[in-house]
Amino acid sequence: MQLFDIRGEWRPESDEEFHCMPGYGPSPPPPISKCPRSGCISIVIPVWREADAVFPLITRLRNFPEIGEIIIAAAESPPGFQEKVEAAGAVVLQTARPNRGEQLNIGAQIATGEWLLFQHADGELHREHVEALAALNGTDTVGGAFYRRFDERHPYLRFLEPLERWHSRAFGTIYGDQSIFVRREHFFSIRGYAEIPLMEDVDLSRKLRASGGIKLLDPPIRSCPRRQIAQGPWKVTLRNLLFLILFRCGVPVQRLHSWYYAFKLESGES
């Protein structure tokens, strides 16, 4: 079956055009000319176990003229998922296993926009965020993310937001739930994401800071807090911090991935 983007343009689907070099991220496709403001952003969304969450996001994003295409990289999707996503106006790529770094690379392989924006299925992304990225001067910025906003999970930490903004801007790690964006050509020059199922955003953040100027944008962004509120914000925060420490200490990512999702299942998170 042929693939089409939301503008009705044919998309290549051969294995060669989607090929990713194992362990090194995606190989660079032919360079493209700088796109105009309209259609200059390609959205890439990895999906595993959150199939239902992606449909409201697609419906909202497809109405923004700055977005040229929405690419869903799905692992172990339920029956009928691909047909429903294509009917909603997005491109679907299927992967054999859940591996977020690999899924993001495969989605980036077919993207054509000047900017690649990597979005979580349950994250927030509104018109103001898209317009801020489309207006960004790409000549002095290779990538970045949006500032983080403390929400109802952490009402007593909002006074720390100025410090958090400085930390993120100066040297802090940028995370996937901040909607990371990268210039397409630069993404391939640094070999994209590490093909690992967890902490792929931490690794990409390190490579971005080492390779050029990054920028943090307003308005601030937040991830969906519903499950975190139900499970307890401090419990979730400390759990995530523990896994980050274990990753930096060299614990194998595959082991961290199995532990992480085992903990989420035990706590009632999907």
N, C-alpha and C positions, 0 to 999 in steps of 0.2 A: 504494500500500500504506500502510495506517495504521501509525502508530508508537505503541509502548507503552513505558512505563518499567518498572523492575523491580518495581513494585507493581501493574502491570496497568492503569494509568490511561492513557486515550487522550491522545496528544500531537498538537497542531496541526501541519500540514505544508504550509500554503500559503506561497507565496513572500513574501507581504506580512508574514506573522508571522516569517519568518526574515530579513527585509531588514536589511542593514547599510548605513549611509550611507558611500559611498566616501570614503576619506581621513579619516573622522571616527570610525570605530568604530561600534558598534551603537547604534541609537536605543533609548531606554528603553522597556521594556514596562510594562504597568500595574503599580503597586506591589502587593505581596502582604503579608499579615499575617505577623508574626514566627512562625516555625515552632517547634515543640517540639524538644527535644533529639533525639528519634527522627526520622530522616529529614530533618534540618536541613542536610545537606551535599549539594551536587551536584558530582559529579566530571566534569571535562571533560578528555578526552585527545586530543591531536592525533596522527594516525598518518600516516606516510609512510615507506615502505621498512622498517618494523619491525612488519609485520602480525602475525607470529607471537608477538611479545613481549607483545601486549596480552591474550592469552587467560588466561595464569596470573594476571595482575593483576585481570582481571574476576572470575575465580573466587574470588579472595581477598576482594576488596572487597565483593562482593554479600552476604557473610555478616555485614557490620557494620550494626547497626540504625541507626546515625547517618547512614548514606548512603541518601538517598532515590532517587537515580538515577545512572546511569553513562552518559555521553554520549561517543560516539566520533565525532570529526570527521576523516573520512578523505579523503585525496587519492590518486588513482591507485591505488586498492586492487585487489588481485588478484581474479579471478573467484571467486565464492562467499564472499567475505569478509563481506559484509553479512549473509547468511543465517546464517553461523556465529556472528557477534557477537550477532545478535538471539536466536539459540538459547541463547547463554550468559547472556542476561539484560540486555543493554545496548541503548541506542538508537544508531542509526547515522545520521549525516548525511554526505552525499558532497559534496565540493567539486571544482570543475573543475581546480584547479591547486594545487600544494603552496605554501602560504603560511601559515605557522604563526600569525601574528597574525590573519589572516582566519579560519582554522579555529577558533581559540579563541573569537573573537567569535560565530561562527555557533553553536557549541555553547552559549555562554552565553545566546543568545537564547531558547532553549527551556527553560533551567534554571528550577527553581522553588524551590530551597533558599535558606535565609537566607545561607549561605556558598557561594561558588563556589571550588572547589579545582582548580587547573590542574596536571595531573599528566603527567609524561613516561612514555611506555609502558614504558621500561626502568628507571625509577627505583624506589626502594624506598618503600613506604608500608604501614605495619603498623597493627595495632589501636591501639597506644599513640599513634600520630600522630593518628589519627582521633578518638580520645577526647579528646585535648588540645585539638583545634580545637572540638569540640562543646561543651566546657566553657568556652570562651572567652567573656567578657562582651563582646558586640558594641557596647555603648553607647559605649565609649571607644576602640574600635579599628576602623579602617576596613579593615585588611588586614595582611598580613605573610607570613611564611614560617617554615620550620624552620631551626634552626641547622645549620651544615654540620659534618660529621665527617670528619676526615682518616682515610683507610683505608689498605689495603695499598699503594696507589700512592705514598703519601708517609709512610712509617714514621718518617722522621727529622724530620718537621714537626709531630708531634703535640704537642710541647711548646709550639707556638705557638697551640694551640686557644683558650686564654683570651684572647689578643690578637685572634684572629679573631672570637670571640664579641662582644667589645666593639666591634670595627669594624662588624660586621653590625648590631648593635643601635643604634649611635650614628648612623652616616651612610653605611654601605657600601651598595653595590648588592645587591639580592636577585635571585637568578637562578632560571630555570625549574626547574633540577634540585634546588632547595630546596623544591619543591611550594608555589608561591605561592597564597595564598588571599585573597579579597576579599569584603567584604559585598556582596551582590547589588545592592542599591540604589545603593551607592557606586560600584560598577563601572560602572554605566550613567551615573552623574552625571559621571564623568571620561571618558566616551566610550570606555571599554574599551581594548583593545590597539590600538596602531598597526597598520594592516593591511600589515605588512611580513614577508618570509619569514625574517628573521634579526634578532637583537637586539631583538625585540619585548619580551622580559622586561626589558631595560635601560631601555627607554622607559617601561614600566609602573611600574617601581621608582621612577623619577624622579617620575612623576605621583602615586604613592601618598605619597611623602615630602612632596611639596608640598601635599597636600590634607588631611592628617589624621594621626592617630596610627597607627603601625604597630607590630606586636609580633612578636618572634622567639620561637618555641616550642621546648621540649624534648619528646621526645628528639631529639637531632640526627639528621640524615638524610644519606644519601650517594647518589650515583648509581652505577649498575652499573660496576664498575671493570675488568671482564674485558678489553674491547678496549683500554682505556688501558694496562693492564699489558702486553699483548702488543706495543703500539706504542711503549711507553716513556713513563712519566708526565711527564717533563720536556719531551719533544717535544710532547706533547698540550697541556700547560699553556702552554708558550711560544707555540704556534700559536694557542690561544684568546686569549691576551693580545694577540698581534699583531692579530687581527681586532677586538678591542675597541678598541684604539688607532685603527685605521683607521676604525672606525665613528664614534668621537668626533671624528676629524679631518674628517669629512664625505664620506668615500668612499661612493658610492651603494650602497644596501643590496642591490639586485639584483646588482650586480657582486660584492659580498662573498659573496653566497649562491652564485653560480656558482663562485667561487674556493674557498670553504669545502668544498663537496661534491666538487669536483675533487680537492682535497688528500686528503679522506677516502677516495675511491676509489683513489687512487694508493697510499695507505698500507695498503689492504686492509680498511678499515672499511666497513660497510654504511651 
